[in-house]
Amino acid sequence: MTTCVYSNGDYAVIWDGATAEITRQKATHAQTIEAYSGDSGGLSIAICRCMWLAGTHKAGSASEALALAREIVAMGPRKAHNKWLEQ
């Protein structure tokens, strides 16, 4: 099951456990613009890149993204998606 686990502005990270994709919201659809491995390393890159694309990247964002990615991987796709929905 593919689920959204992080979003920032028009960009979101979609993760299914095997792949982390960055999507950009368009008027009528979302377009996948990049894809990374679904492990904590690839997921952290996707989250950090999403921050950069949305213009919110700052010093320390890579560490923040890695910590968040590890938390997401530990939760699994379904629980991570539910947490994202609550935000």
C-alpha positions in Angstrom: 0.0 0.0 0.0 1.4 3.4 -1.0 0.9 6.2 1.5 1.8 9.8 2.0 4.1 10.1 5.0 5.4 13.7 4.7 4.3 16.9 3.0 5.6 20.4 2.7 3.9 23.0 0.4 3.1 21.5 -2.9 5.5 18.5 -2.4 4.9 15.2 -0.6 6.7 12.0 0.1 4.8 8.8 -0.8 6.2 5.6 0.7 5.2 2.0 0.3 8.1 0.4 2.3 10.1 -0.3 -0.8 10.2 3.1 -2.6 10.0 6.7 -1.5 8.7 9.0 -4.2 8.5 12.8 -4.2 5.3 14.1 -5.8 4.3 17.6 -6.7 0.6 18.5 -6.5 -0.8 19.9 -9.7 -4.2 21.4 -10.3 -5.8 18.0 -11.2 -3.2 15.4 -10.2 0.1 14.7 -8.4 3.2 14.2 -10.5 6.1 11.9 -9.3 9.3 13.9 -9.8 11.9 11.7 -8.0 12.2 8.3 -6.4 14.5 6.8 -3.9 15.0 3.5 -2.1 12.4 2.8 0.7 14.9 2.3 3.5 15.6 5.0 6.1 18.5 6.4 4.0 16.4 6.8 0.8 13.4 8.1 2.8 15.5 10.7 4.6 16.9 11.9 1.2 13.3 12.2 -0.1 12.2 14.1 3.0 15.2 16.5 2.9 14.8 17.0 -0.9 11.1 17.8 -0.3 12.1 20.4 2.2 14.5 21.9 -0.3 12.0 22.0 -3.1 9.4 23.6 -0.9 11.9 26.3 0.2 12.0 25.3 3.8 15.4 23.6 3.9 17.8 25.0 6.6 20.9 24.1 8.5 20.2 20.8 10.3 17.5 19.7 7.9 19.4 16.6 6.9 19.6 15.4 10.6 16.0 16.3 11.1 15.0 14.3 7.9 17.0 11.3 9.0 15.5 11.2 12.4 12.0 11.5 10.9 12.8 8.8 8.3 13.9 6.4 11.0 10.7 7.1 13.0 8.6 6.5 9.8 10.4 3.2 9.0 9.9 2.0 12.5 6.1 2.7 12.3 5.6 1.2 8.9 3.5 2.6 6.0 0.1 2.4 7.6 0.9 3.9 11.0 3.1 6.6 9.4 0.3 7.6 7.1 -2.2 7.8 9.9 0.2 10.0 11.9 0.6 12.3 8.8 -3.2 12.5 8.5 -3.5 13.7 12.1 -1.2 16.6 11.4 
